């Protein structure tokens, strides 16, 4: 926080438009302020929580003129000074969609220099209880906590509106001694907790029931997606929204358009959600190379692809060298990187290897736009872009883009 800025405790602000981190308004001195718990068009009284020389941040603590799209938040923790997780619970479903699409368009316009048509898919099913993974901190009293917005402050919670209702016993359990507890209700098996404890020997991971009883270290989740059961180890990534694996897989298969004999490279392949169905699509005459850096996910992917001789899973970090060793001219490439996007040099390496098609799955419009700009400079064009509302009550989205040469 800059000491150059004038410290103002409160201000009345007219909110102009959505932005990452809150609605945008201006203070009397002309500085931009990002206001959580606000909506475009509203006049709000803001409690200012951060000042810099260029902008401020704050919470709308009183709504003086409300938007017609404002609704009562369904969760008691969705308010100023409380949980920082769900930042749009005060917005109607249509207002949430408008907010998300506005951010996607702005990132693509400002960073990638394009204004493509967006294919938007609303929340599949109910938002309540749709989250099947929930990572919680633990306070000194052993209570599960989430964090405040842009803060390390722990907010003790007795429930989470967006999370699977099966997690209820975990909120009644004491987790004293744990640093972090991730609750998992993936698939049809019993939910469980992945518990991290910090010791003088380093971090230790334990598996427990939601009431804290130890479980076998071999415990896995098994999730049915489009007729295939996927084994997911406790330390392997899996999409949090219940419907996400299904809708993202459908989009990837549509955009990849792989057929008998094709070679597909699945980068950041995880447990094989895309690689296994793609291996079935290319048949015995084709090949799928799955590249993943997590040893836990690699082990799962090999188990999930058992019997598919055309599927090869490689434990590599996705780097220019990995691209050079796995991607060939006219291949189909599927990318599903973490929120940080592609590492330096990876887009350029892809351009040099000249695949005929790239399917890019992203949970961050800004890094997607950054990587898209680099790929565009090498001759790729964005042919289609699907936007999925798989993070209800937040400003986040999931994107699936189809990039073709000269599209």
Backbone torsions as a table, in degrees:
resi	resn	phi	psi	omega
1	UNK	NA	132.2	-175.0
2	UNK	-82.3	138.1	176.7
3	UNK	-82.1	-6.0	-178.1
4	UNK	-75.8	-25.4	-174.6
5	UNK	-76.9	149.3	173.5
6	UNK	-73.9	130.2	-178.8
7	UNK	-86.2	119.0	179.4
8	UNK	-121.6	129.5	-175.5
9	UNK	-81.5	-35.6	-179.8
10	UNK	-142.3	156.4	175.6
11	UNK	-156.8	156.1	172.4
12	UNK	-100.6	126.8	-170.4
13	UNK	-133.0	138.9	169.7
14	UNK	-93.0	121.3	-178.0
15	UNK	-82.8	127.3	-172.6
16	UNK	-96.3	-42.7	-172.4
17	UNK	-160.8	165.1	176.0
18	UNK	-74.0	154.8	173.1
19	UNK	-155.7	165.7	175.3
20	UNK	-64.9	120.2	178.7
21	UNK	96.5	7.2	176.7
22	UNK	135.0	170.0	176.1
23	UNK	-70.2	149.8	-176.8
24	UNK	-98.7	130.4	171.3
25	UNK	-138.6	-170.9	178.6
26	UNK	-134.4	140.6	175.4
27	UNK	-80.7	171.8	-177.5
28	UNK	-60.4	-28.9	-179.8
29	UNK	-86.0	5.9	176.3
30	UNK	92.9	-9.8	-179.9
31	UNK	-69.4	145.8	175.8
32	UNK	-71.8	143.6	172.4
33	UNK	-131.0	136.2	177.3
34	UNK	-99.9	121.6	-170.6
35	UNK	-116.8	110.1	172.8
36	UNK	-71.8	156.5	177.7
37	UNK	65.8	26.5	177.5
38	UNK	-122.3	170.0	176.0
39	UNK	-136.2	152.6	179.2
40	UNK	-55.8	137.8	179.4
41	UNK	92.1	-14.8	-175.8
42	UNK	-79.2	150.8	169.0
43	UNK	-105.3	120.7	-172.3
44	UNK	-133.4	151.2	169.5
45	UNK	-91.6	126.6	-171.6
46	UNK	-112.4	130.4	168.1
47	UNK	-90.3	115.7	-173.2
48	UNK	-83.4	126.6	-175.5
49	UNK	-107.9	-15.2	-177.6
50	UNK	-154.2	135.6	176.3
51	UNK	-127.9	134.0	168.3
52	UNK	-128.2	178.9	-179.8
53	UNK	-70.0	-18.2	-174.8
54	UNK	-111.5	-28.9	-177.6
55	UNK	-155.9	169.5	175.6
56	UNK	-130.9	166.2	173.5
57	UNK	-131.2	152.8	178.4
58	UNK	-167.8	177.5	179.2
59	UNK	-115.7	139.1	174.2
60	UNK	-77.9	105.2	-176.7
61	UNK	-95.8	-13.6	175.6
62	UNK	-148.8	131.8	178.9
63	UNK	-99.8	111.8	-177.7
64	UNK	-85.9	-37.3	174.0
65	UNK	-135.1	113.0	-172.8
66	UNK	-90.7	148.5	171.1
67	UNK	-73.8	149.9	174.9
68	UNK	-66.1	-15.9	-179.5
69	UNK	-89.9	1.2	-179.8
70	UNK	-78.0	136.4	176.7
71	UNK	-130.0	167.1	176.5
72	UNK	-76.8	125.9	179.0
73	UNK	-59.3	132.7	-179.2
74	UNK	-75.0	-14.1	-177.4
75	UNK	-109.2	135.2	-178.3
76	UNK	-66.5	-19.5	-177.4
77	UNK	-92.4	-2.9	-179.2
78	UNK	-89.1	77.9	-178.1
79	UNK	-157.9	163.3	178.0
80	UNK	-55.6	135.1	178.2
81	UNK	84.2	-0.2	-179.1
82	UNK	-114.7	-145.6	-173.2
83	UNK	-58.3	137.7	179.1
84	UNK	-95.9	8.5	-173.6
85	UNK	-76.4	-58.8	-177.3
86	UNK	-93.9	104.4	-173.4
87	UNK	-96.3	1.1	-178.8
88	UNK	-130.1	27.2	179.5
89	UNK	-67.3	-17.6	179.9
90	UNK	-86.4	1.3	-176.7
91	UNK	-107.9	143.4	175.1
92	UNK	-63.8	165.4	179.3
93	UNK	-58.3	-43.3	-179.8
94	UNK	-66.4	-36.9	178.7
95	UNK	-68.7	-36.5	175.9
96	UNK	-61.9	-45.2	179.6
97	UNK	-61.2	-43.5	179.4
98	UNK	-62.5	-41.8	179.5
99	UNK	-60.5	-50.1	-177.1
100	UNK	-62.1	-46.6	-178.7
101	UNK	-65.1	-35.5	177.3
102	UNK	-61.4	-42.1	179.2
103	UNK	-66.4	-43.0	179.3
104	UNK	-60.2	-48.1	-179.3
105	UNK	-60.6	-41.9	-177.6
106	UNK	-65.1	-43.6	178.3
107	UNK	-63.4	-43.7	-179.0
108	UNK	-66.5	-39.8	179.8
109	UNK	-68.5	-47.4	-173.3
110	UNK	-75.1	-38.6	-173.7
111	UNK	-95.9	-46.9	-176.3
112	UNK	-94.2	-12.6	177.2
113	UNK	73.3	27.8	-179.5
114	UNK	-132.9	158.7	176.2
115	UNK	-132.4	74.1	-174.7
116	UNK	-78.7	164.3	171.3
117	UNK	-72.4	135.8	-179.9
118	UNK	-107.9	132.8	177.0
119	UNK	-101.0	103.1	-172.0
120	UNK	-96.1	132.7	174.8
121	UNK	-116.2	121.7	-179.0
122	UNK	-69.8	177.2	-179.2
123	UNK	-58.5	124.2	174.7
124	UNK	-81.1	117.6	-178.2
125	UNK	80.8	-171.2	-179.0
126	UNK	-75.7	143.5	175.4
127	UNK	-71.0	-37.5	-177.9
128	UNK	-63.1	128.0	177.7
129	UNK	73.9	14.3	-174.0
130	UNK	-83.9	-14.3	-176.4
131	UNK	-89.7	123.5	-175.6
132	UNK	-102.0	-0.6	173.0
133	UNK	-133.4	136.2	177.9
134	UNK	-142.7	117.5	179.7
135	UNK	-97.1	122.6	-175.8
136	UNK	-121.2	145.4	166.3
137	UNK	-84.8	172.1	-178.8
138	UNK	-131.5	131.4	179.2
139	UNK	-89.5	-179.3	-175.5
140	UNK	-63.2	-22.6	179.9
141	UNK	-88.3	1.8	179.5
142	UNK	82.0	13.8	-179.9
143	UNK	-87.1	144.6	173.3
144	UNK	-70.7	138.8	-175.0
145	UNK	-136.9	151.3	163.9
146	UNK	-112.1	171.5	-174.7
147	UNK	-104.6	153.9	173.2
148	UNK	-69.9	164.7	-179.1
149	UNK	-62.4	129.4	178.3
150	UNK	49.3	43.6	-172.5
151	UNK	-150.6	157.5	172.2
152	UNK	-95.8	1.2	-178.7
153	UNK	-63.6	131.5	-179.5
154	UNK	-90.2	129.2	178.2
155	UNK	-111.5	107.1	179.8
156	UNK	-66.1	135.1	-179.0
157	UNK	-127.6	149.0	176.5
158	UNK	-105.5	-4.0	176.6
159	UNK	-168.7	167.3	174.7
160	UNK	-136.0	115.5	-173.5
161	UNK	-59.0	-37.9	-174.5
162	UNK	-81.4	-15.9	-173.2
163	UNK	-91.5	159.3	179.5
164	UNK	-53.6	132.2	-178.4
165	UNK	-64.5	-18.0	178.4
166	UNK	-65.2	-15.0	-179.7
167	UNK	-76.0	-6.3	-172.7
168	UNK	-49.8	-43.6	-179.1
169	UNK	-60.8	-29.1	-177.9
170	UNK	-65.0	-30.1	-179.0
171	UNK	-77.4	-14.0	177.9
172	UNK	-97.8	-1.2	-176.4
173	UNK	-97.4	144.7	173.5
174	UNK	-86.9	127.6	179.7
175	UNK	-112.9	34.9	-179.2
176	UNK	-55.4	133.7	179.7
177	UNK	95.6	-13.1	178.0
178	UNK	-90.7	147.6	174.2
179	UNK	-91.6	-36.0	-174.6
180	UNK	-150.8	143.1	176.7
181	UNK	-132.2	119.9	174.1
182	UNK	-104.1	122.5	179.0
183	UNK	-92.0	134.2	-178.0
184	UNK	-129.6	128.5	174.1
185	UNK	-131.4	57.0	-177.0
186	UNK	-87.7	131.1	176.7
187	UNK	73.4	-158.2	-172.9
188	UNK	-97.8	-1.9	-179.0
189	UNK	-78.8	-178.8	178.8
190	UNK	-68.4	134.0	174.2
191	UNK	-62.0	154.9	177.9
192	UNK	-150.1	176.2	-178.0
193	UNK	-120.4	138.1	172.0
194	UNK	-102.6	112.1	-169.5
195	UNK	-108.5	126.3	176.2
196	UNK	-106.6	126.2	175.9
197	UNK	-120.0	135.6	177.2
198	UNK	-94.4	123.8	179.5
199	UNK	-122.3	175.7	179.0
200	UNK	-66.9	-13.7	177.0
201	UNK	-96.3	2.3	-177.7
202	UNK	112.0	-170.7	-178.3
203	UNK	-74.4	141.7	178.4
204	UNK	-127.1	133.8	-179.9
205	UNK	-105.8	131.7	175.9
206	UNK	-126.3	150.2	173.5
207	UNK	-106.4	132.2	-177.2
208	UNK	-137.4	157.1	167.7
209	UNK	-67.9	171.4	179.2
210	UNK	-70.2	-6.9	174.5
211	UNK	-105.0	8.3	172.9
212	UNK	93.6	0.7	179.1
213	UNK	-76.8	139.3	-179.7
214	UNK	-62.0	144.1	175.4
215	UNK	-117.0	165.2	177.0
216	UNK	-61.8	137.5	178.6
217	UNK	-60.0	-20.4	-178.4
218	UNK	-83.5	2.5	-178.2
219	UNK	-57.1	132.2	176.8
220	UNK	-133.1	162.6	168.1
221	UNK	-96.3	148.7	174.1
222	UNK	-127.0	121.4	-173.3
223	UNK	-122.2	129.1	178.0
224	UNK	-89.1	120.0	177.9
225	UNK	-131.7	115.3	177.6
226	UNK	49.6	47.0	173.6
227	UNK	85.8	0.4	-179.4
228	UNK	-122.0	133.2	175.8
229	UNK	-87.6	125.8	177.7
230	UNK	-106.1	127.7	171.8
231	UNK	-85.5	131.5	-177.2
232	UNK	-128.9	112.3	178.7
233	UNK	-69.8	157.1	-177.0
234	UNK	-59.9	-22.8	-179.0
235	UNK	-105.9	12.1	175.6
236	UNK	-97.1	148.3	179.7
237	UNK	-74.5	142.7	170.1
238	UNK	-148.1	143.8	-178.3
239	UNK	-57.0	143.6	-174.5
240	UNK	-80.6	-39.0	-178.7
241	UNK	-74.0	137.3	-175.1
242	UNK	-56.4	-37.0	-176.1
243	UNK	-89.9	-9.8	-172.0
244	UNK	-57.9	-47.6	-178.2
245	UNK	-57.4	-38.4	-177.7
246	UNK	-68.9	-51.6	-174.3
247	UNK	-71.0	-35.9	178.6
248	UNK	-69.7	-40.3	177.8
249	UNK	-61.8	-44.0	178.7
250	UNK	-58.0	-43.4	-178.8
251	UNK	-67.1	-42.3	-179.7
252	UNK	-64.3	-44.5	179.5
253	UNK	-63.7	-39.1	177.7
254	UNK	-63.2	-48.3	-176.4
255	UNK	-72.4	-37.3	-179.9
256	UNK	-66.3	-36.7	177.5
257	UNK	49.4	44.3	-177.9
258	UNK	-78.6	144.3	179.6
259	UNK	-135.2	176.1	-177.0
260	UNK	-48.9	126.0	175.1
261	UNK	92.8	-7.1	-179.5
262	UNK	-72.3	157.0	170.1
263	UNK	-109.6	121.8	180.0
264	UNK	-117.6	137.2	174.8
265	UNK	-114.1	118.2	-179.7
266	UNK	-103.8	104.9	-177.9
267	UNK	-94.0	139.6	-170.9
268	UNK	60.6	53.6	-166.7
269	UNK	-80.3	-10.1	177.2
270	UNK	56.6	-136.5	-176.2
271	UNK	-86.5	5.7	176.0
272	UNK	99.4	19.2	-179.3
273	UNK	-52.5	-43.2	178.2
274	UNK	-92.0	-37.3	-172.5
275	UNK	-63.8	-40.8	-176.9
276	UNK	-66.2	-50.7	176.4
277	UNK	-62.9	-34.7	177.3
278	UNK	-65.4	-37.8	177.7
279	UNK	-62.9	-36.3	176.1
280	UNK	-67.1	-36.5	-177.9
281	UNK	-68.8	-36.5	-176.6
282	UNK	-83.4	-14.4	175.5
283	UNK	70.1	-174.8	-175.1
284	UNK	-69.6	-19.3	179.3
285	UNK	-89.5	-7.7	179.8
286	UNK	-102.7	-174.8	178.8
287	UNK	-145.0	142.9	169.4
288	UNK	-126.2	124.3	175.4
289	UNK	-107.2	117.4	180.0
290	UNK	-103.0	128.2	-177.0
291	UNK	-118.5	122.2	-175.8
292	UNK	-149.6	139.5	-176.4
293	UNK	-92.0	-22.9	-178.1
294	UNK	-76.5	121.9	179.0
295	UNK	-64.4	-28.6	178.9
296	UNK	-69.2	-45.7	178.9
297	UNK	-67.4	-37.2	177.5
298	UNK	-60.2	-45.0	178.8
299	UNK	-61.9	-42.0	177.6
300	UNK	-63.5	-44.1	-177.5
301	UNK	-61.5	-39.9	178.4
302	UNK	-66.0	-37.4	175.8
303	UNK	-66.7	-43.1	-178.0
304	UNK	-68.5	-27.7	179.9
305	UNK	-98.2	13.9	-178.4
306	UNK	-55.9	129.5	-179.9
307	UNK	94.7	-13.1	178.1
308	UNK	-94.9	91.3	-174.7
309	UNK	-65.8	-21.4	-179.7
310	UNK	-80.4	-3.6	179.5
311	UNK	-103.3	123.0	175.7
312	UNK	-117.8	124.7	-179.4
313	UNK	-106.9	124.5	-177.0
314	UNK	-117.6	132.8	179.2
315	UNK	-88.9	86.6	180.0
316	UNK	-132.6	151.7	163.6
317	UNK	-78.1	144.2	179.4
318	UNK	-78.6	109.2	-175.4
319	UNK	-139.9	169.2	175.1
320	UNK	-54.3	-37.8	178.9
321	UNK	-64.7	-42.6	178.0
322	UNK	-62.6	-37.5	176.8
323	UNK	-62.3	-47.0	-179.1
324	UNK	-60.7	-33.8	-176.3
325	UNK	-86.3	-14.3	-173.7
326	UNK	-120.6	-25.2	-174.6
327	UNK	-104.5	133.6	177.6
328	UNK	-123.3	165.8	179.9
329	UNK	-55.8	135.3	177.2
330	UNK	74.3	7.6	173.1
331	UNK	-68.8	167.3	168.2
332	UNK	-105.3	130.7	-178.2
333	UNK	-116.7	132.5	172.6
334	UNK	-113.8	130.2	-179.4
335	UNK	-120.8	132.2	172.8
336	UNK	-140.5	69.2	-174.7
337	UNK	-75.2	169.2	173.2
338	UNK	-67.5	177.6	-176.0
339	UNK	-56.1	-28.4	-179.1
340	UNK	-73.0	-9.1	177.5
341	UNK	79.2	-159.7	-174.9
342	UNK	-81.0	143.0	177.9
343	UNK	-68.4	160.7	179.7
344	UNK	-55.1	132.2	176.3
345	UNK	91.0	-16.4	-177.8
346	UNK	-68.8	-45.8	177.4
347	UNK	-58.6	-41.7	-179.6
348	UNK	-65.5	-38.0	177.7
349	UNK	-64.5	-39.0	177.2
350	UNK	-63.2	-42.7	178.5
351	UNK	-59.0	-43.7	-178.9
352	UNK	-64.7	-33.5	-178.1
353	UNK	-81.6	-13.3	169.5
354	UNK	56.9	53.0	170.0
355	UNK	-64.8	156.9	-177.0
356	UNK	-82.6	-17.5	-175.0
357	UNK	-156.6	140.9	174.8
358	UNK	-126.6	130.8	172.7
359	UNK	-110.7	116.3	-173.6
360	UNK	-111.5	117.3	175.9
361	UNK	-101.5	128.5	-174.2
362	UNK	-143.2	144.4	173.7
363	UNK	-107.6	12.5	-178.7
364	UNK	-141.5	106.6	-178.1
365	UNK	-59.4	-31.6	-177.6
366	UNK	-69.2	-48.4	-180.0
367	UNK	-72.2	-31.1	173.9
368	UNK	-60.5	-46.7	-179.5
369	UNK	-64.0	-39.1	177.9
370	UNK	-61.0	-48.0	-179.4
371	UNK	-69.1	-36.6	177.6
372	UNK	-61.1	-40.4	178.2
373	UNK	-58.7	-43.3	179.2
374	UNK	-66.1	-40.4	179.8
375	UNK	-70.3	-35.1	176.7
376	UNK	-62.8	-37.0	-179.4
377	UNK	-66.3	-18.6	177.1
378	UNK	-97.4	8.4	173.9
379	UNK	109.0	-6.1	177.4
380	UNK	-83.1	149.3	176.1
381	UNK	-130.6	148.8	179.0
382	UNK	-80.3	110.6	-178.2
383	UNK	-85.5	-39.9	179.5
384	UNK	-148.8	152.8	177.6
385	UNK	-143.8	117.3	176.1
386	UNK	-99.1	137.5	178.8
387	UNK	-117.2	120.7	-177.8
388	UNK	-111.9	132.1	178.3
389	UNK	-88.6	77.8	-177.3
390	UNK	-103.5	7.8	176.1
391	UNK	-128.4	65.7	-176.2
392	UNK	-58.8	148.8	179.4
393	UNK	72.7	8.3	175.8
394	UNK	-129.0	173.7	178.2
395	UNK	-85.6	-0.5	-173.7
396	UNK	-84.2	153.8	177.2
397	UNK	-139.3	169.6	170.1
398	UNK	-115.7	134.7	-179.2
399	UNK	-114.5	144.7	168.4
400	UNK	-131.3	113.9	-177.4
401	UNK	-112.0	142.8	174.7
402	UNK	-106.7	120.3	179.5
403	UNK	-115.1	124.3	176.5
404	UNK	-119.1	158.7	174.0
405	UNK	-72.3	119.2	175.8
406	UNK	64.8	29.1	-178.8
407	UNK	-64.9	NA	NA
